């Protein structure tokens, strides 16, 4: 199983990866996040496909919780 690490070549990953509108996350921002994670070495297909998917994406998304270290 692959892992997600907020290291990357710059050593930083924003903890606010997507803009929210009325509790729904903007899919275009999540697709950009998926691209950045992939470029940083993330190879978790489920995670990347989820971020690039049509949603709806809402607060409490399992991927964002994973990246933010929430349980």
Buried (B, 14 or more C-beta within 10 A) or exposed (E): EEEBEBEBEEEEBEEEBBEEEEEBBBBEBBBBBBEBBBEBEBEBEEBBEBBBEEEEBEEEBEBBEBBEEEE
